[in-house]
Amino acid sequence: MTQILVLTEDQKVNSVIQNGLFEKYGTEVIVRNGVSEAISMLDILPAIEMIVCRDKLAPRIFDYLIKNKENFESDVKVVVLGELESKYPHVSFIPNKANFQKVIAHLGFVMGKENSPQIFEVEQPQTSPPVFAPIPAPVEVQEEIPENEEEDNSDKTTVFRSPLLEKKPPTVKKTGDPTGSPVYIAISMKYFLTLPETKMDFNLYSRVKKGEGFEYNVKIASGTKIARADLDRMLVRGGKELYVAQEDYKKANELLSGFFLDRFKRVSNIQERMQLNSDSYEILLDVFKNGTLDKYNVEIIKEVLKSMDFLLKSPNPLEAFLVGLKNTKLSYGYAHSYMGCLLLFAVMGKFSWSQDQTRNKILYLALFHDLALNSDRLIKAHHSPAERAKLSEDDLAVVNGHADAAAAILETIIKSSKEVPSIVREHHGMRNGRGFPESLSLGISPLTMSYIVIEDFVTRFMEKVEKEEITKEMMVAISEELKNKYVKLTYADVAEELQKFLKDR
């Protein structure tokens, strides 16, 4: 397989080239953000065939290639974005404002996959904006609105297509006889945890198994004033869901979502906020499973992102999380996602590539990456090859496609950046978001490499806390295991920094 190294110090340009070459030629591209990092990679990749770099970075690359020519299996071709004088014999140049398709086609020619080189004419910004534009300034979570930027969406429900559902439009979880009996739609019990005494103008049903199907019994009748004590008894006795008739779903969702969102305004302490975030995460698992997204779900996404960010910025966030993990009933999926986000923020500031990462990107990655697994059971199982081998065929299909599915859903929610869904899609190291690599992936971004290491730590940690007390020694011991496992590139650097962080806390 052709090995290509790209370094431009511009994350957007890196992504344009990486995605373009992969989509057109199936070529795996290794991205690095600085010359020193690139040279470290060249030391272990004697079969590298082509380097794409910015003009200001090229002289050091040329010097290295000339001095170490005997280390490479063949002449390394260099394609420079920009202009400069060079005595390196295997170089070609591409203007800064070249057309994107021509850039990819020219790189294909250099790789031997196209028959002729490209003739570049720099296009004017009025008719074709520069491909290599600067990265937009970071945007705070509080200011970002991850809704579709269309006409008035206030009453719109998005039905998204999950790659796991074989191109069939998913529907809300409904049960009933298609021949004419009533259809019921599930509503998560999480909506009722702190619901105040109120009156509803719709029936709430419980479901019991009966013969080959189910029977639905009125749990709370329309017009009944529900006391908090009755709700508590219902939560103790009930399962994970109640049901409403299909025709009542819209008003039920509006009422219950409104009460749930009010909880974010009434949070009084850190542990209460952690529990609320966890409840929100479980609601979103159901949203992803059912395949519908309305304005209330989007509001929950926005609020939980802000709430996670609030916790991350609070004093001693790791210590607060560990206390909350012990004293509250956090879902496995939320605890795993939040701790991964916390530790990634803790270590990534040590690396130059972190300057290209906005806070929003990390928060979206943490919240969304496992939501398409649909349940804590599969989130817990999917990290272990042994546990994956025990899954049913349907569950295994969900697990193998969850990264791609989560990215596809995220693309329907946020249109301001293709990079965020791309990071979610490759968070296990597979560019297409399907399956798991047999060995560590090299052709992925440093951010993804970092997240793979962090997720591995959190998975091992979550397994241990089920059996033993949380101690500093236990956490450092896990980090030592990772240092022995991850010995190359960003993987090794992050494992090292993670251990330093844990030893210093």
N, C-alpha and C positions, 0 to 999 in steps of 0.2 A: 504494500500500500504506500502511495506517495505520502511523504512526511513534509508538511509545510509549517513554517514558523512565522507568525505575524506579530509585529510590535510597532505600535504607532503612538503610544501614550494617550490614546483617545478610545475610550470604551465603545463609543458608538461606531467608530470606523472599524474597530476590531470585529464587532458584531456583524456589520455589513459584509465584510469580507468572509468571515467564518461561515455565516449562514448562506451566503451566495454560493461559495464553493461546495458546501455540503449539499445544498439543494440541486445544483446543476450537475456536479460531477461525483457526488458521494464521497468527497475527499475530507478526511479528518484534519482539522486545523488546530495547531497548538498556539494559544495566545499568551503573550507575555507583555508586560507593561513598561519594561525598562531594559536597557542594554545589559546591565549586570545580570539580571534575571535570565535574559535570553542567552547570554554566554554560558551560564551555568547549565542551561538546557542543552546547548550545543555540545558540551563536554560529554554528555551521555547519549547523544543521538548521532552517531557517525553516519547514519543513512539519510540524514536530512537532505532534501533535494532542492528546496526553494525557501527563500526568506523574503518577506514583504515588510518594508519598514519605511518610516518617515525619513526625509532627506537629512534632517539634523541628527538622526541617530545612525545614519549609514556609515560615516567614517570609522567609528570604532568597530562596527561589524566587519567592514572591509579589512581593517588591520588584523582582526582576529582570524578571519578566513585565510588571509595570505600567510600569516605566521604558522597556522596549524593545518595547512593544506593536506599534509600527509595523514591527518587523522580521519579524513572523510573518504567514503567509498567512491565518490565521484565529485565532479566539479559542482559546487553549490551555486545555483542561480540566485541572483538578488534582483528584486523589483523594487524600485525606489519611488515613493509618492512625493513628487516635487522635483527640484532640479539641484544639481551640484556637479562639480568636476570630479572625475574619478579615474584611477588607473586600474581599477579592478576589472578584469576582462569579461566577466559573465554577468553583466548588469544591463537592465533596461529601465526606462523611466515612464511614469504616468503622471500627467498634470493633476494638480490638486483638485480641480473642479471638473474632472472627467465624468462622463456619463456612467452610471452604475453598471449597466449591462455590459458596456464596453470594457470596464475594469475587470469584471469577472471573466469575460471572454478572452481578454489578453492574458490573464493569469492561466486560463485553460490552454492557451497557445504555448506559453512558457513550459507548462507541464507536459506538453505533447498531446493534449486532448483536442486541440483545434488545429486546423490546417494552415491558417494565416494569422499574422499579427493584426492588431487593431490600429487604425489611424485615428488619433484623438483630436477633436476640435473642442476647445473649451466653450461650454454653453453659457449663455448669459443668465444671471439669476432670475430675470423676469420670466423666462420661459421654462427654465429647469433649475431649481434650487441646487446648490452645491451638495454633493453626496457627503462630503466630509465636513459637516457642520459641527459647531461646538456643542458640547453636552449642555442641556438646560440646567439652570441653577436648581439646587435641591428645593423641594417643596415640603413644608411641614405637614404632618398628618392632619392637623386641625384645619388646614386650608384646602385639602384635596377632596373633591367630590367624585367618588368612583362610580358615577352613574353614566349611562349612555348619553352622549351629547347629541340628542335629537330634539324634535319638537316636544312639547309638554309631555313629560313622562309620569305625571303625578298619579295616574291611575293605571299605569301600564304594568303588566306582568310579563316578564321575559321567560319564555320556554327555551332553554338552551339544549344544544345537542352534545351529549357526552360520547366520546369515542368508544366508551365501553358498551354502548347500547346499540351497536351495529347500525348506526345511522338512523335509527328510529327515534322520533321525537319522544323524550321522556315525559311522563305525566305525574301529577300529584298522586301520592299513595292513596288509592281508592279501593274500597272493597264493596262488593254487592253483586247481585245477579244481573248480567247484561241483558237478560230477557225482559226486565221490567221492574224488578224489586229495587228498593231504595239503594242509593250509592252513598257510602260514608267515607269521609276523609279524615286521616289521622292528624292529631294535634299533640305536640310534645308536652309531657307533664311539666317540663321546665317552665312553661308559661304560667303555671299555677303556683309556683313555689312561694311567692310573696304577694299574690293577688289579694287586694283588699276586699272587704265585704262589699258585694255588688250584686246587681240584678242583670241577668242576661235575657235577651229576647230570642233565644234559640235553645234547643235541647242539646245536652251533652250526653254521649252514650259511652258505655263500657262494652267490651267485646268478650264473649266467651265461646270456646270451641263447642260445636254441636254437630255430631255426625261428621260428614265430609266438609262441612263449611263452618260458618260462625253465626252466632246470634247476637243481636245488638239490643241492649237494655238501656232505657233512659236512666241515667245516673243523676242528672239535675235537670228538672223540667224548666221550660221556657217561662220566664216571669217570676221564678223563684229567687228570693233574696238569699244569696249564698253567704253563710257565716264563715269566718276564718277557721273555726274549729271543724266545720264540716269538710272544708277543703283539706285540712291536715289529715283527717281520717281517710279521705279519698286518696291522698297521696301515699299513705301507708299501705292501704289495701290494693291500690291499683297497680297497673304495670307501668310501662314507659309512655303510654299514649292513652288519650281519650279520643272520641270521634264526634264529628258533626255531620249532619246531612249535607250533601254536596251543595244544595241551594243556599245553605246558611254559611258556607265556608268563608266567603268574602267578608261579611260583617263580623264573623267570629275572629278571623285573622286580624282585622282592623282593631277590634276592641282589645284582644289579648296582647297584640304587639305593642299597642299604645301603653298598656300597663307595664309591659316588660321594659320598654325603653325608658319609662319613668324611673326605673330602678337605678339607672346610671346617674340620675340627678340626686339620688338620696343615699349614695354610698358614704358611709361614715368612717371606715377604717380600711387598712390594707387587706386584711383577710376577707372582709366582705367584698372588696373589689375583685380579689382573686376568684372567689366563688362565683361572682356574677360573670366574669370572663369565661370561666369554665362552663357555666350554664349556656352562655351565648354560643360557645364552641359546639356544644352538643346540639343546639338548635340548628346551627349551620351544617352539621353533619347530615341532619335530616333534609335540609334544603338541597344539598348536593345530591343526596340519594334520590329525592323525589323529582329533581330536574326542573323546579320552578323557582323563579326569583322575582319578588315584587319589591315595591319601594320600601316596605317595612324591613325586609331582609337586608336591603342595602343600608338602611339606617343602622341596623344591628352591626353590620360589618364595620361601618364608619366608627360607631361608638366603641366597639371592642378594640379596634386599632388604636384609638386615642387612649383607651383605658390601659392597654398593654404598655403604650409609650409612657404613660404617667407612672406606672410601676417601675419601668426601667430607669426612669430619671429620679426615682425616690432614693433616699439615703440607704446604702447597704442593700441593694436589691437582691443579691444572691442569698444573704442571710434571711431576709424577709420571706423570700420564696421557700426556703427550706423549712422555716417555721410553719408557713401556710400549708406546705405539703404534708406536714405531720398533723396539723390541727383541723384541716378542712377536707371535704370530700371532693377533691379535684378529679376531673376526668383524666384518664391516662393520656389521651390525645392532646388536651390543652396543656397539661403539665409538661409533656415532652416538647411541644412546640414552643412554649414560653421559655423554658430553660435553655433550649437551643438558641433562641434569639438572644437571650441574656448573655450567654457565653460567647456567642459570635461577636456581639458588640464589645465585649470585654477584651478580646484579643486582636480584632482586625485593625484597630488603630495603630498597631505596631508596624503595619506594612504599607508601602507606598501605594499599592493598588487600591487601598481603602478610600483614597481621596476621590475616586470615581463613583463611590457607592453612596446613594442617598439613603437617608434614614427610612423613608417610605419603602424602598426596595426591600430592605431587610425585614421590615414588619410584614409586608405582603407575603414574602417568602415564608416566614415563620407561620403565619396564620393559614395560608392556603395550601401548603405543599402536600398535606396528608388528608385534606377534607374529603377528597373523592374516594377515600377508603371506606367511608360510610359508617364506621363503627369503631369503638375502642378495641374490640376484639381483633379486627383486621389490622388496625394501626400497630397493635402490640405484636401481632404475628409476622407482619411483613418484613421486619428487620432480620429475621432468622431464617436462613435457608432450610434448616430442619423443620421449622414450623410451617414454612410455605409448602413443603412437601406433603404435609398432612391435610392441606386445604382441599375443599371440593373443587371441581372444575370451574364452577361459576365464581367462587370466591377467588380462585387463582387468577381468573381473567380480570377481576376487579383490581387485584393487587398488582398484576403485571402492567396494567394500563393506567394506574391512578395518577401518575405524574403528568402524563399527556392529558388525561381528563381534567385534572385541576387547572392546568394551563389553558385548556380550551374554554373552560367556564370563566376563568379570569379574563380572557379576551373579550367576553361578552359584557363584562362589568366595567373594565377600565380601558379606555381607548387612547390614553395619553402616551403610552409607552409599550412597545413590543418587547422590550428588554425584560420587564418584570415577568410576563408569562414564560419567556424563554428560560429564565433562571429557574422558575418553578418546574418547568418541563425536564430540565437536565439535573435535578437535585440529587439523583442517585448515580449520576455519571453517564447516563444514556442520552444522546443528543435528541433522539426521537421520543423520549419519555416513556418508553415501553421496555419492561423487563429490567434486569440487573446485570451489570458488567461482570465478567468472569475474573477480571483483574482491575487494578486501579486505572482509571481513565486519565490520559495525559492531554487529550485535545479538548479540555474544558477550561472554564475561567478559574482564576485563583479563588474567587468567591465561592464557586461551587465546590472546589477542592476543600476549602475551609469548612463548608457546611457539612460535607461528608464526614470529616474528622469529628466535628462537634456533635453531629447526630449519633455517631458511633459511641462517643463518650456518654451522652444522655441515655442511650439505650442500655448500656452496661450499668449505669448508675441506677436507672429505674428498676432494673432487675434485682440489684443488690438491696435497695431500700425495702423491698418486700420481705427480706429475710433478716436484715440487720440494721442497727442504728446508724444514722448518718454521722460520719466523722471526717475530719480533715484527712486523716491517714487513709481512709478508705477511698476518698476522691483522688488523692495523689497517686495511690496504687493503681487506680484505673488509668490515670494519665500516663503512667509508666508503661502499661500494657500498650497504649496507643503509640508511644514513642518507639516501641519495638516493632510495631506493625507498620507504621507509616515512616519510611526512611528516605523518601525522595521528594524533592521540589517543595511546593507550597504545603503539601500534606505534612511533611516532616517539620517545616517551620511552624505551622499552626499547633501541632502536637507539642512542640517545645514551648511555645508561648502559653499554651493552655496550662501546662504543668507549672510554669513560673507563676501564673496568676493564682492557681490553687494553693501553691506553697506560700504565697505572700498574703493570703486573705486571713 
